[in-house]
Amino acid sequence: MSSVTDFLLNRASEPRLEAPAPDAVTLERAFSCASRAPDHALLRPWRYLVIEGEDLKALGDLFAAAYSDNIDGPKLEKMHKKAMRAPMVIVGIASVQKHHKVPEVEQLLSAGASMSFLGLALQDAGYGVMWRTGDMAYNPVVLEGLGLEKGESITGFLYTGTVSSTKPDVPRPELAEFVARWPK
């Protein structure tokens, strides 16, 4: 198998991330990889926001504001700290368009593939990534605060930085659990 296959077989999400984050040259190359995702009709139904440095505090403020009416002090502080899990957070946004040949679901899958390619490129450059969604990806306060347009949705928050400590290997399913031949 190729080095790509070996890389994929060893890919893992890394939740413990610290500075430094990817530099501008690395990011440019990674976003170029993201743009190579399958994309029926070349709609490019994705876009990204890069958040780092002091802007992570503003993201934490936005996360906390999304729940400030429903939770108390310690839980509110926990929401704020979610933005500080890595030195850089890249927000993936699906920008679905009306198209006579390309249904919404294909555009969402393309945006997800783009996000995946981005994460793989960053890992190949030596950085760790953790793709997260959760309540923040669907909260209207967060969507508005990040400037999403009508019809856009968050594909995830890609936390990235330097791996501070690797997590233990995760058991992988047996192929027979998710692969079958058709017809039987």
OpenMM code with the backbone's topology and positions (N, CA, C; nanometers):
from openmm import Vec3, app, unit

residues = "MET SER SER VAL THR ASP PHE LEU LEU ASN ARG ALA SER GLU PRO ARG LEU GLU ALA PRO ALA PRO ASP ALA VAL THR LEU GLU ARG ALA PHE SER CYS ALA SER ARG ALA PRO ASP HIS ALA LEU LEU ARG PRO TRP ARG TYR LEU VAL ILE GLU GLY GLU ASP LEU LYS ALA LEU GLY ASP LEU PHE ALA ALA ALA TYR SER ASP ASN ILE ASP GLY PRO LYS LEU GLU LYS MET HIS LYS LYS ALA MET ARG ALA PRO MET VAL ILE VAL GLY ILE ALA SER VAL GLN LYS HIS HIS LYS VAL PRO GLU VAL GLU GLN LEU LEU SER ALA GLY ALA SER MET SER PHE LEU GLY LEU ALA LEU GLN ASP ALA GLY TYR GLY VAL MET TRP ARG THR GLY ASP MET ALA TYR ASN PRO VAL VAL LEU GLU GLY LEU GLY LEU GLU LYS GLY GLU SER ILE THR GLY PHE LEU TYR THR GLY THR VAL SER SER THR LYS PRO ASP VAL PRO ARG PRO GLU LEU ALA GLU PHE VAL ALA ARG TRP PRO LYS".split()
positions = [
    Vec3(0.0839, -0.1188, 0.0000),
    Vec3(0.0000, 0.0000, 0.0000),
    Vec3(0.0885, 0.1252, 0.0000),
    Vec3(0.0285, 0.2345, -0.0382),
    Vec3(0.1036, 0.3600, -0.0503),
    Vec3(0.1217, 0.4281, 0.0845),
    Vec3(0.2031, 0.5297, 0.0839),
    Vec3(0.2234, 0.6074, 0.2055),
    Vec3(0.0944, 0.6765, 0.2485),
    Vec3(0.0056, 0.7078, 0.1543),
    Vec3(-0.1239, 0.7684, 0.1892),
    Vec3(-0.2061, 0.6701, 0.2718),
    Vec3(-0.2094, 0.5454, 0.2284),
    Vec3(-0.2849, 0.4437, 0.3012),
    Vec3(-0.2263, 0.4236, 0.4407),
    Vec3(-0.0957, 0.4144, 0.4510),
    Vec3(-0.0317, 0.4004, 0.5820),
    Vec3(-0.0658, 0.5191, 0.6716),
    Vec3(-0.0627, 0.6384, 0.6166),
    Vec3(-0.0970, 0.7589, 0.6925),
    Vec3(-0.2400, 0.7498, 0.7446),
    Vec3(-0.3337, 0.7125, 0.6580),
    Vec3(-0.4738, 0.7032, 0.6993),
    Vec3(-0.4945, 0.5972, 0.8068),
    Vec3(-0.4250, 0.4858, 0.7947),
    Vec3(-0.4385, 0.3792, 0.8943),
    Vec3(-0.3856, 0.4209, 1.0311),
    Vec3(-0.3011, 0.5223, 1.0354),
    Vec3(-0.2450, 0.5698, 1.1618),
    Vec3(-0.3039, 0.7027, 1.2083),
    Vec3(-0.3996, 0.7563, 1.1341),
    Vec3(-0.4615, 0.8840, 1.1692),
    Vec3(-0.5390, 0.8725, 1.3004),
    Vec3(-0.5321, 0.9757, 1.3811),
    Vec3(-0.6069, 0.9782, 1.5069),
    Vec3(-0.6414, 1.1223, 1.5425),
    Vec3(-0.7544, 1.1388, 1.6081),
    Vec3(-0.7896, 1.2701, 1.6628),
    Vec3(-0.7076, 1.2921, 1.7889),
    Vec3(-0.6596, 1.4131, 1.8067),
    Vec3(-0.5750, 1.4445, 1.9220),
    Vec3(-0.6366, 1.5590, 2.0026),
    Vec3(-0.6895, 1.5285, 2.1199),
    Vec3(-0.7565, 1.6325, 2.1986),
    Vec3(-0.6631, 1.7229, 2.2787),
    Vec3(-0.5383, 1.6825, 2.3029),
    Vec3(-0.4479, 1.7630, 2.3839),
    Vec3(-0.3520, 1.8399, 2.2930),
    Vec3(-0.3847, 1.9671, 2.2740),
    Vec3(-0.3116, 2.0509, 2.1781),
    Vec3(-0.2606, 2.1775, 2.2446),
    Vec3(-0.1435, 2.2214, 2.2003),
    Vec3(-0.0831, 2.3430, 2.2542),
    Vec3(-0.0149, 2.4184, 2.1399),
    Vec3(0.0371, 2.5371, 2.1714),
    Vec3(0.1110, 2.6150, 2.0724),
    Vec3(0.2413, 2.5428, 2.0409),
    Vec3(0.2912, 2.5600, 1.9201),
    Vec3(0.2425, 2.6499, 1.8171),
    Vec3(0.1334, 2.5875, 1.7307),
    Vec3(0.0551, 2.6771, 1.6728),
    Vec3(-0.0452, 2.6396, 1.5731),
    Vec3(0.0214, 2.6426, 1.4361),
    Vec3(-0.0451, 2.5926, 1.3346),
    Vec3(0.0113, 2.5988, 1.1995),
    Vec3(0.0398, 2.7434, 1.1564),
    Vec3(0.1499, 2.7609, 1.0848),
    Vec3(0.1841, 2.8937, 1.0332),
    Vec3(0.1070, 2.9214, 0.9042),
    Vec3(0.1234, 3.0410, 0.8510),
    Vec3(0.0471, 3.0841, 0.7330),
    Vec3(0.0749, 2.9968, 0.6105),
    Vec3(0.1983, 2.9572, 0.5896),
    Vec3(0.2329, 2.8749, 0.4738),
    Vec3(0.1684, 2.7370, 0.4856),
    Vec3(0.1737, 2.6794, 0.6036),
    Vec3(0.1118, 2.5486, 0.6274),
    Vec3(-0.0385, 2.5573, 0.6082),
    Vec3(-0.0993, 2.6623, 0.6607),
    Vec3(-0.2442, 2.6800, 0.6445),
    Vec3(-0.2828, 2.6939, 0.4981),
    Vec3(-0.2062, 2.7713, 0.4235),
    Vec3(-0.2373, 2.7905, 0.2816),
    Vec3(-0.2344, 2.6565, 0.2078),
    Vec3(-0.1351, 2.5761, 0.2361),
    Vec3(-0.1248, 2.4450, 0.1716),
    Vec3(-0.2398, 2.3537, 0.2151),
    Vec3(-0.2737, 2.3571, 0.3427),
    Vec3(-0.3830, 2.2741, 0.3936),
    Vec3(-0.5167, 2.3153, 0.3319),
    Vec3(-0.5408, 2.4454, 0.3204),
    Vec3(-0.6654, 2.4905, 0.2570),
    Vec3(-0.6678, 2.4566, 0.1080),
    Vec3(-0.5521, 2.4552, 0.0459),
    Vec3(-0.5456, 2.4113, -0.0938),
    Vec3(-0.5866, 2.2644, -0.1046),
    Vec3(-0.5438, 2.1844, -0.0082),
    Vec3(-0.5873, 2.0433, -0.0050),
    Vec3(-0.7380, 2.0344, 0.0174),
    Vec3(-0.7910, 2.1164, 0.1067),
    Vec3(-0.9352, 2.1158, 0.1345),
    Vec3(-1.0157, 2.1464, 0.0087),
    Vec3(-0.9600, 2.2306, -0.0766),
    Vec3(-1.0312, 2.2693, -0.1988),
    Vec3(-1.0340, 2.1577, -0.3028),
    Vec3(-0.9641, 2.0483, -0.2777),
    Vec3(-0.9608, 1.9352, -0.3706),
    Vec3(-1.0681, 1.8306, -0.3389),
    Vec3(-1.1552, 1.8596, -0.2450),
    Vec3(-1.2626, 1.7656, -0.2104),
    Vec3(-1.3547, 1.7444, -0.3305),
    Vec3(-1.4129, 1.6246, -0.3427),
    Vec3(-1.5105, 1.6032, -0.4499),
    Vec3(-1.6179, 1.7109, -0.4447),
    Vec3(-1.6522, 1.7647, -0.5601),
    Vec3(-1.7383, 1.8823, -0.5644),
    Vec3(-1.8163, 1.8833, -0.6960),
    Vec3(-1.9303, 1.8169, -0.6967),
    Vec3(-2.0153, 1.8082, -0.8150),
    Vec3(-2.0537, 1.9489, -0.8612),
    Vec3(-2.0290, 1.9811, -0.9851),
    Vec3(-2.0613, 2.1094, -1.0491),
    Vec3(-1.9722, 2.2249, -1.0019),
    Vec3(-1.8651, 2.1926, -0.9326),
    Vec3(-1.7699, 2.2942, -0.8856),
    Vec3(-1.8379, 2.4086, -0.8100),
    Vec3(-1.9278, 2.3736, -0.7210),
    Vec3(-1.9994, 2.4747, -0.6423),
    Vec3(-1.9169, 2.5287, -0.5261),
    Vec3(-1.8183, 2.4533, -0.4841),
    Vec3(-1.7366, 2.4900, -0.3688),
    Vec3(-1.8258, 2.5309, -0.2508),
    Vec3(-1.9039, 2.4336, -0.2019),
    Vec3(-2.0022, 2.4659, -0.0980),
    Vec3(-1.9437, 2.4682, 0.0433),
    Vec3(-1.8299, 2.5310, 0.0594),
    Vec3(-1.7658, 2.5398, 0.1898),
    Vec3(-1.6930, 2.6723, 0.2018),
    Vec3(-1.6722, 2.7102, 0.3264),
    Vec3(-1.5837, 2.8217, 0.3584),
    Vec3(-1.5349, 2.8010, 0.5006),
    Vec3(-1.4343, 2.8768, 0.5392),
    Vec3(-1.3698, 2.8553, 0.6691),
    Vec3(-1.3423, 2.9873, 0.7395),
    Vec3(-1.3445, 2.9815, 0.8719),
    Vec3(-1.3013, 3.0925, 0.9563),
    Vec3(-1.1848, 3.0430, 1.0407),
    Vec3(-1.0741, 3.1158, 1.0437),
    Vec3(-0.9587, 3.0802, 1.1255),
    Vec3(-0.9601, 3.1714, 1.2476),
    Vec3(-0.9570, 3.1094, 1.3650),
    Vec3(-0.9626, 3.1854, 1.4905),
    Vec3(-0.8428, 3.1449, 1.5751),
    Vec3(-0.7651, 3.2440, 1.6166),
    Vec3(-0.6477, 3.2162, 1.7000),
    Vec3(-0.6152, 3.3376, 1.7854),
    Vec3(-0.5175, 3.3216, 1.8751),
    Vec3(-0.4727, 3.4313, 1.9605),
    Vec3(-0.5855, 3.4852, 2.0476),
    Vec3(-0.5906, 3.6167, 2.0571),
    Vec3(-0.6919, 3.6820, 2.1404),
    Vec3(-0.8336, 3.6570, 2.0894),
    Vec3(-0.8477, 3.6255, 1.9624),
    Vec3(-0.9810, 3.6006, 1.9070),
    Vec3(-1.0439, 3.4735, 1.9630),
    Vec3(-0.9623, 3.3843, 2.0194),
    Vec3(-1.0182, 3.2658, 2.0858),
    Vec3(-1.1001, 3.3061, 2.2082),
    Vec3(-1.0564, 3.4123, 2.2756),
    Vec3(-1.1334, 3.4620, 2.3907),
    Vec3(-1.2710, 3.5101, 2.3436),
    Vec3(-1.2748, 3.5793, 2.2316),
    Vec3(-1.4033, 3.6249, 2.1767),
    Vec3(-1.4919, 3.5062, 2.1392),
    Vec3(-1.4313, 3.3998, 2.0856),
    Vec3(-1.5088, 3.2793, 2.0558),
    Vec3(-1.5634, 3.2183, 2.1851),
    Vec3(-1.4814, 3.2146, 2.2881),
    Vec3(-1.5273, 3.1665, 2.4189),
    Vec3(-1.6409, 3.2517, 2.4734),
    Vec3(-1.6316, 3.3833, 2.4569),
    Vec3(-1.7398, 3.4732, 2.4986),
    Vec3(-1.8685, 3.4403, 2.4226),
    Vec3(-1.8543, 3.4111, 2.2933),
    Vec3(-1.9705, 3.3762, 2.2113),
    Vec3(-2.0322, 3.2447, 2.2588),
    Vec3(-1.9479, 3.1447, 2.2867),
    Vec3(-1.9981, 3.0170, 2.3382),
    Vec3(-2.0728, 3.0379, 2.4697),
    Vec3(-2.0161, 3.1178, 2.5584),
    Vec3(-2.0799, 3.1442, 2.6874),
    Vec3(-2.2108, 3.2211, 2.6693),
    Vec3(-2.2114, 3.3177, 2.5787),
    Vec3(-2.3334, 3.3964, 2.5542),
    Vec3(-2.4462, 3.3093, 2.5019),
    Vec3(-2.4113, 3.2051, 2.4296),
    Vec3(-2.5132, 3.1157, 2.3738),
    Vec3(-2.5904, 3.0433, 2.4826),
    Vec3(-2.5310, 3.0309, 2.6009),
    Vec3(-2.5962, 2.9568, 2.7097),
    Vec3(-2.6123, 3.0378, 2.8369),
    Vec3(-2.5824, 3.1661, 2.8346),
    Vec3(-2.5818, 3.2464, 2.9566),
    Vec3(-2.7160, 3.2497, 3.0291),
    Vec3(-2.8262, 3.2299, 2.9568),
    Vec3(-2.9574, 3.2312, 3.0220),
    Vec3(-2.9928, 3.0977, 3.0864),
    Vec3(-2.9206, 2.9919, 3.0516),
    Vec3(-2.9608, 2.8581, 3.0941),
    Vec3(-2.8684, 2.7917, 3.1950),
    Vec3(-2.7476, 2.8455, 3.2167),
    Vec3(-2.6546, 2.7783, 3.3064),
    Vec3(-2.5902, 2.8773, 3.4031),
    Vec3(-2.5316, 2.8231, 3.5106),
    Vec3(-2.4728, 2.9069, 3.6151),
    Vec3(-2.3228, 2.9304, 3.5934),
    Vec3(-2.2589, 2.9963, 3.6880),
    Vec3(-2.1191, 3.0389, 3.6789),
    Vec3(-2.0181, 2.9336, 3.6371),
    Vec3(-2.0027, 2.8228, 3.7138),
    Vec3(-1.9010, 2.7231, 3.6758),
    Vec3(-1.9261, 2.6606, 3.5388),
    Vec3(-2.0496, 2.6325, 3.5071),
    Vec3(-2.0809, 2.5736, 3.3759),
    Vec3(-2.0597, 2.6770, 3.2653),
    Vec3(-2.0891, 2.8031, 3.2977),
    Vec3(-2.0674, 2.9102, 3.2007),
    Vec3(-1.9174, 2.9248, 3.1705),
    Vec3(-1.8353, 2.9146, 3.2756),
    Vec3(-1.6897, 2.9215, 3.2571),
    Vec3(-1.6406, 2.8040, 3.1731),
    Vec3(-1.6999, 2.6874, 3.1925),
    Vec3(-1.6631, 2.5695, 3.1135),
    Vec3(-1.6938, 2.5936, 2.9653),
    Vec3(-1.8080, 2.6548, 2.9368),
    Vec3(-1.8437, 2.6859, 2.7977),
    Vec3(-1.7405, 2.7809, 2.7375),
    Vec3(-1.6967, 2.8778, 2.8167),
    Vec3(-1.5984, 2.9752, 2.7703),
    Vec3(-1.4662, 2.9066, 2.7382),
    Vec3(-1.4257, 2.8121, 2.8199),
    Vec3(-1.2970, 2.7446, 2.8021),
    Vec3(-1.2955, 2.6491, 2.6832),
    Vec3(-1.4116, 2.6118, 2.6312),
    Vec3(-1.4149, 2.5226, 2.5147),
    Vec3(-1.3379, 2.5811, 2.3968),
    Vec3(-1.3366, 2.7116, 2.3870),
    Vec3(-1.2655, 2.7760, 2.2757),
    Vec3(-1.1146, 2.7753, 2.2961),
    Vec3(-1.0708, 2.7448, 2.4162),
    Vec3(-0.9280, 2.7524, 2.4486),
    Vec3(-0.8596, 2.6155, 2.4472),
    Vec3(-0.9227, 2.5163, 2.3889),
    Vec3(-0.8670, 2.3809, 2.3884),
    Vec3(-0.7469, 2.3651, 2.2960),
    Vec3(-0.7230, 2.4626, 2.2118),
    Vec3(-0.6119, 2.4570, 2.1161),
    Vec3(-0.5726, 2.5996, 2.0805),
    Vec3(-0.4532, 2.6188, 2.0261),
    Vec3(-0.4120, 2.7543, 1.9897),
    Vec3(-0.4792, 2.8073, 1.8635),
    Vec3(-0.5509, 2.7199, 1.7908),
    Vec3(-0.6219, 2.7632, 1.6705),
    Vec3(-0.7482, 2.6795, 1.6563),
    Vec3(-0.8565, 2.7471, 1.6204),
    Vec3(-0.9818, 2.6785, 1.5886),
    Vec3(-1.0214, 2.7222, 1.4477),
    Vec3(-1.0456, 2.6240, 1.3628),
    Vec3(-1.0908, 2.6527, 1.2271),
    Vec3(-1.2363, 2.6084, 1.2189),
    Vec3(-1.3240, 2.7023, 1.1882),
    Vec3(-1.4658, 2.6725, 1.1778),
    Vec3(-1.4967, 2.6383, 1.0325),
    Vec3(-1.5470, 2.5171, 1.0110),
    Vec3(-1.5890, 2.4756, 0.8777),
    Vec3(-1.7345, 2.5117, 0.8571),
    Vec3(-1.7641, 2.5718, 0.7440),
    Vec3(-1.9004, 2.6177, 0.7146),
    Vec3(-1.9447, 2.5612, 0.5807),
    Vec3(-2.0596, 2.4950, 0.5815),
    Vec3(-2.1201, 2.4469, 0.4572),
    Vec3(-2.2060, 2.5589, 0.4016),
    Vec3(-2.1792, 2.5979, 0.2792),
    Vec3(-2.2535, 2.7047, 0.2109),
    Vec3(-2.3322, 2.6429, 0.0955),
    Vec3(-2.4453, 2.5862, 0.1305),
    Vec3(-2.5286, 2.5151, 0.0334),
    Vec3(-2.5980, 2.6153, -0.0584),
    Vec3(-2.6013, 2.5812, -0.1868),
    Vec3(-2.6635, 2.6669, -0.2875),
    Vec3(-2.7761, 2.5904, -0.3572),
    Vec3(-2.8719, 2.6629, -0.4067),
    Vec3(-2.9752, 2.6010, -0.4904),
    Vec3(-2.9111, 2.5648, -0.6235),
    Vec3(-2.9300, 2.4397, -0.6655),
    Vec3(-2.8732, 2.3969, -0.7921),
    Vec3(-2.9635, 2.2899, -0.8519),
    Vec3(-2.9877, 2.2974, -0.9816),
    Vec3(-3.0810, 2.2050, -1.0472),
    Vec3(-3.0277, 2.0617, -1.0572),
    Vec3(-2.8962, 2.0434, -1.0456),
    Vec3(-2.8394, 1.9089, -1.0569),
    Vec3(-2.7794, 1.8559, -0.9269),
    Vec3(-2.7437, 1.9445, -0.8357),
    Vec3(-2.6704, 1.9023, -0.7164),
    Vec3(-2.7571, 1.9237, -0.5918),
    Vec3(-2.8108, 1.8151, -0.5360),
    Vec3(-2.8948, 1.8302, -0.4174),
    Vec3(-2.8143, 1.8759, -0.2950),
    Vec3(-2.8864, 1.9275, -0.1986),
    Vec3(-2.8250, 1.9795, -0.0761),
    Vec3(-2.7361, 1.8754, -0.0098),
    Vec3(-2.7811, 1.7513, -0.0027),
    Vec3(-2.7034, 1.6485, 0.0665),
    Vec3(-2.5665, 1.6287, 0.0017),
    Vec3(-2.5556, 1.6364, -0.1302),
    Vec3(-2.4262, 1.6230, -0.1962),
    Vec3(-2.3346, 1.7395, -0.1607),
    Vec3(-2.3913, 1.8571, -0.1460),
    Vec3(-2.3113, 1.9734, -0.1103),
    Vec3(-2.2626, 1.9628, 0.0344),
    Vec3(-2.3480, 1.9116, 0.1228),
    Vec3(-2.3067, 1.8917, 0.2620),
    Vec3(-2.1957, 1.7876, 0.2720),
    Vec3(-2.2086, 1.6806, 0.1945),
    Vec3(-2.1039, 1.5784, 0.1928),
    Vec3(-1.9734, 1.6357, 0.1389),
    Vec3(-1.9805, 1.7203, 0.0387),
    Vec3(-1.8617, 1.7844, -0.0160),
    Vec3(-1.7948, 1.8735, 0.0893),
    Vec3(-1.8751, 1.9489, 0.1626),
    Vec3(-1.8211, 2.0353, 0.2681),
    Vec3(-1.7552, 1.9513, 0.3777),
    Vec3(-1.8152, 1.8375, 0.4103),
    Vec3(-1.7558, 1.7477, 0.5091),
    Vec3(-1.6252, 1.6883, 0.4587),
    Vec3(-1.6219, 1.6495, 0.3314),
    Vec3(-1.4990, 1.5958, 0.2735),
    Vec3(-1.3896, 1.7024, 0.2736),
    Vec3(-1.4256, 1.8256, 0.2436),
    Vec3(-1.3295, 1.9356, 0.2450),
    Vec3(-1.2698, 1.9525, 0.3845),
    Vec3(-1.3553, 1.9466, 0.4854),
    Vec3(-1.3095, 1.9589, 0.6244),
    Vec3(-1.2157, 1.8427, 0.6589),
    Vec3(-1.2500, 1.7251, 0.6143),
    Vec3(-1.1660, 1.6081, 0.6396),
    Vec3(-1.0298, 1.6227, 0.5725),
    Vec3(-1.0292, 1.6667, 0.4469),
    Vec3(-0.9026, 1.6874, 0.3761),
    Vec3(-0.8171, 1.7916, 0.4491),
    Vec3(-0.8799, 1.8964, 0.5002),
    Vec3(-0.8084, 1.9997, 0.5744),
    Vec3(-0.7405, 1.9390, 0.6963),
    Vec3(-0.8155, 1.8616, 0.7726),
    Vec3(-0.7583, 1.7983, 0.8921),
    Vec3(-0.6446, 1.7038, 0.8579),
    Vec3(-0.6615, 1.6257, 0.7525),
    Vec3(-0.5559, 1.5327, 0.7115),
    Vec3(-0.4301, 1.6072, 0.6684),
    Vec3(-0.4472, 1.7160, 0.5958),
    Vec3(-0.3316, 1.7945, 0.5516),
    Vec3(-0.2575, 1.8545, 0.6706),
    Vec3(-0.3318, 1.9020, 0.7706),
    Vec3(-0.2671, 1.9584, 0.8895),
    Vec3(-0.1929, 1.8502, 0.9668),
    Vec3(-0.2520, 1.7317, 0.9757),
    Vec3(-0.1831, 1.6219, 1.0435),
    Vec3(-0.0588, 1.5797, 0.9660),
    Vec3(-0.0677, 1.5783, 0.8351),
    Vec3(0.0476, 1.5426, 0.7538),
    Vec3(0.1609, 1.6439, 0.7728),
    Vec3(0.1255, 1.7688, 0.8032),
    Vec3(0.2260, 1.8725, 0.8273),
    Vec3(0.2821, 1.8665, 0.9697),
    Vec3(0.2346, 1.7698, 1.0488),
    Vec3(0.2896, 1.7499, 1.1825),
    Vec3(0.2081, 1.8075, 1.2958),
    Vec3(0.0880, 1.8552, 1.2673),
    Vec3(0.0025, 1.9114, 1.3722),
    Vec3(-0.1038, 1.8110, 1.4133),
    Vec3(-0.1568, 1.8309, 1.5323),
    Vec3(-0.2679, 1.7494, 1.5773),
    Vec3(-0.3975, 1.8230, 1.5477),
    Vec3(-0.5036, 1.7468, 1.5274),
    Vec3(-0.6357, 1.8069, 1.5069),
    Vec3(-0.7406, 1.7265, 1.5817),
    Vec3(-0.8466, 1.7961, 1.6168),
    Vec3(-0.9630, 1.7345, 1.6773),
    Vec3(-1.0848, 1.8025, 1.6172),
    Vec3(-1.1663, 1.7273, 1.5442),
    Vec3(-1.2863, 1.7787, 1.4796),
    Vec3(-1.4000, 1.7619, 1.5787),
    Vec3(-1.4576, 1.8732, 1.6197),
    Vec3(-1.5674, 1.8712, 1.7172),
    Vec3(-1.6899, 1.9412, 1.6587),
    Vec3(-1.8048, 1.8980, 1.7066),
    Vec3(-1.9288, 1.9690, 1.6739),
    Vec3(-1.9970, 2.0029, 1.8060),
    Vec3(-2.0947, 1.9281, 1.8473),
    Vec3(-2.1640, 1.9559, 1.9719),
    Vec3(-2.2661, 2.0666, 1.9559),
    Vec3(-2.3246, 2.1050, 2.0681),
    Vec3(-2.4320, 2.2048, 2.0693),
    Vec3(-2.3922, 2.3368, 2.0029),
    Vec3(-2.2651, 2.3747, 2.0162),
    Vec3(-2.2217, 2.5032, 1.9618),
    Vec3(-2.2373, 2.5095, 1.8095),
    Vec3(-2.2270, 2.3960, 1.7430),
    Vec3(-2.2359, 2.3943, 1.5966),
    Vec3(-2.3779, 2.4189, 1.5474),
    Vec3(-2.4753, 2.4099, 1.6370),
    Vec3(-2.6153, 2.4239, 1.5968),
    Vec3(-2.6871, 2.5384, 1.6680),
    Vec3(-2.6175, 2.6046, 1.7561),
    Vec3(-2.6790, 2.7097, 1.8359),
    Vec3(-2.6964, 2.8372, 1.7525),
    Vec3(-2.8188, 2.8921, 1.7453),
    Vec3(-2.8419, 3.0111, 1.6628),
    Vec3(-2.7603, 3.1333, 1.7049),
    Vec3(-2.7300, 3.1467, 1.8343),
    Vec3(-2.6482, 3.2595, 1.8803),
    Vec3(-2.5069, 3.2477, 1.8238),
    Vec3(-2.4533, 3.1253, 1.8233),
    Vec3(-2.3191, 3.1024, 1.7691),
    Vec3(-2.3186, 3.1232, 1.6179),
    Vec3(-2.4196, 3.0686, 1.5497),
    Vec3(-2.4268, 3.0845, 1.4041),
    Vec3(-2.4306, 3.2319, 1.3657),
    Vec3(-2.5124, 3.3083, 1.4340),
    Vec3(-2.5218, 3.4518, 1.4041),
    Vec3(-2.3927, 3.5240, 1.4405),
    Vec3(-2.3361, 3.4910, 1.5564),
    Vec3(-2.2131, 3.5561, 1.6015),
    Vec3(-2.0953, 3.5315, 1.5087),
    Vec3(-2.0943, 3.4153, 1.4430),
    Vec3(-1.9875, 3.3835, 1.3486),
    Vec3(-2.0165, 3.4367, 1.2082),
    Vec3(-2.1335, 3.4960, 1.1909),
    Vec3(-2.1660, 3.5584, 1.0628),
    Vec3(-2.2149, 3.4634, 0.9554),
    Vec3(-2.2733, 3.3507, 0.9957),
    Vec3(-2.3255, 3.2587, 0.8948),
    Vec3(-2.4463, 3.3200, 0.8256),
    Vec3(-2.4554, 3.2948, 0.6969),
    Vec3(-2.5663, 3.3434, 0.6155),
    Vec3(-2.6819, 3.2435, 0.6238),
    Vec3(-2.7991, 3.2857, 0.5800),
    Vec3(-2.9132, 3.1962, 0.5743),
    Vec3(-2.8780, 3.0768, 0.4839),
    Vec3(-2.9084, 2.9574, 0.5304),
    Vec3(-2.8790, 2.8369, 0.4543),
    Vec3(-2.7417, 2.7783, 0.4818),
    Vec3(-2.6568, 2.8483, 0.5575),
    Vec3(-2.5261, 2.7942, 0.5924),
    Vec3(-2.5346, 2.7180, 0.7241),
    Vec3(-2.4430, 2.6236, 0.7418),
    Vec3(-2.4355, 2.5481, 0.8661),
    Vec3(-2.2894, 2.5195, 0.8987),
    Vec3(-2.2643, 2.4905, 1.0241),
    Vec3(-2.1285, 2.4590, 1.0677),
    Vec3(-2.1047, 2.3097, 1.0476),
    Vec3(-1.9967, 2.2763, 0.9760),
    Vec3(-1.9588, 2.1356, 0.9609),
    Vec3(-1.8736, 2.0899, 1.0784),
    Vec3(-1.8163, 2.1827, 1.1513),
    Vec3(-1.7403, 2.1480, 1.2705),
    Vec3(-1.6401, 2.2539, 1.3079),
    Vec3(-1.5863, 2.2350, 1.4272),
    Vec3(-1.4779, 2.3184, 1.4783),
    Vec3(-1.3536, 2.2301, 1.4742),
    Vec3(-1.2560, 2.2660, 1.3945),
    Vec3(-1.1336, 2.1879, 1.3831),
    Vec3(-1.0291, 2.2528, 1.4733),
    Vec3(-1.0114, 2.1936, 1.5910),
    Vec3(-0.9110, 2.2412, 1.6853),
    Vec3(-0.7761, 2.1916, 1.6348),
    Vec3(-0.6762, 2.2790, 1.6293),
    Vec3(-0.5455, 2.2371, 1.5789),
    Vec3(-0.4312, 2.3052, 1.6537),
    Vec3(-0.3223, 2.2354, 1.6604),
    Vec3(-0.2021, 2.2840, 1.7266),
    Vec3(-0.1016, 2.1704, 1.7340),
    Vec3(-0.0057, 2.1872, 1.8203),
    Vec3(0.0965, 2.0863, 1.8411),
    Vec3(0.0469, 1.9885, 1.9474),
    Vec3(0.0631, 1.8609, 1.9207),
    Vec3(0.0165, 1.7591, 2.0153),
    Vec3(0.1026, 1.7654, 2.1406),
    Vec3(0.0382, 1.7827, 2.2567),
    Vec3(0.1135, 1.7887, 2.3822),
    Vec3(0.1338, 1.6494, 2.4410),
    Vec3(0.0396, 1.5612, 2.4221),
    Vec3(0.0550, 1.4198, 2.4610),
    Vec3(-0.0481, 1.3401, 2.3827),
    Vec3(-0.0022, 1.2293, 2.3254),
    Vec3(-0.0926, 1.1488, 2.2429),
    Vec3(-0.1848, 1.0674, 2.3319),
    Vec3(-0.3031, 1.0467, 2.2826),
    Vec3(-0.3994, 0.9654, 2.3562),
    Vec3(-0.3768, 0.8184, 2.3205),
    Vec3(-0.4269, 0.7285, 2.4019),
    Vec3(-0.4121, 0.5857, 2.3699),
    Vec3(-0.4867, 0.5513, 2.2409),
    Vec3(-0.4388, 0.4458, 2.1748),
    Vec3(-0.5055, 0.4003, 2.0533),
    Vec3(-0.6507, 0.3649, 2.0825),
    Vec3(-0.7354, 0.3956, 1.9873),
    Vec3(-0.8778, 0.3635, 1.9969),
    Vec3(-0.9003, 0.2325, 1.9226),
    Vec3(-0.9728, 0.1390, 1.9830),
    Vec3(-0.9999, 0.0146, 1.9091),
    Vec3(-1.0827, 0.0439, 1.7848),
    Vec3(-1.0474, -0.0187, 1.6763),
    Vec3(-1.1177, -0.0004, 1.5493),
    Vec3(-1.2088, -0.1201, 1.5255),
    Vec3(-1.3205, -0.0982, 1.4579),
    Vec3(-1.4137, -0.2093, 1.4339),
    Vec3(-1.3566, -0.3100, 1.3346),
    Vec3(-1.4035, -0.4318, 1.3472),
    Vec3(-1.3701, -0.5344, 1.2481),
    Vec3(-1.4418, -0.4986, 1.1185),
    Vec3(-1.3796, -0.5238, 1.0057),
    Vec3(-1.4402, -0.4894, 0.8766),
    Vec3(-1.5763, -0.5553, 0.8576),
    Vec3(-1.5933, -0.6754, 0.9060),
    Vec3(-1.7207, -0.7463, 0.8909),
    Vec3(-1.8354, -0.6737, 0.9613),
    Vec3(-1.8035, -0.5835, 1.0530),
    Vec3(-1.9073, -0.5079, 1.1229),
    Vec3(-1.9697, -0.4001, 1.0353),
    Vec3(-1.8991, -0.3580, 0.9295),
    Vec3(-1.9534, -0.2503, 0.8467),
    Vec3(-1.9349, -0.2695, 0.6970),
    Vec3(-1.8853, -0.3847, 0.6560),
    Vec3(-1.8669, -0.4121, 0.5137),
    Vec3(-1.9368, -0.5430, 0.4795),
    Vec3(-2.0140, -0.5415, 0.3719),
    Vec3(-2.0811, -0.6632, 0.3236),
    Vec3(-2.0765, -0.6639, 0.1719),
    Vec3(-2.0925, -0.7792, 0.1147),
    Vec3(-2.1029, -0.7939, -0.0303),
    Vec3(-2.2506, -0.7942, -0.0692),
    Vec3(-2.2800, -0.7371, -0.1853),
    Vec3(-2.4176, -0.7366, -0.2341),
    Vec3(-2.4192, -0.7891, -0.3763),
    Vec3(-2.5108, -0.8670, -0.4174),
    Vec3(-2.6118, -0.9333, -0.3332),
    Vec3(-2.5492, -1.0484, -0.2568),
    Vec3(-2.6164, -1.0887, -0.1536),
    Vec3(-2.5626, -1.1975, -0.0687),
    Vec3(-2.5783, -1.3306, -0.1330),
] * unit.nanometer
topology = app.Topology()
chain = topology.addChain("A")
for resn in residues:
    res = topology.addResidue(resn, chain)
    for name in ("N", "CA", "C"):
        topology.addAtom(name, app.Element.getBySymbol(name[0]), res)
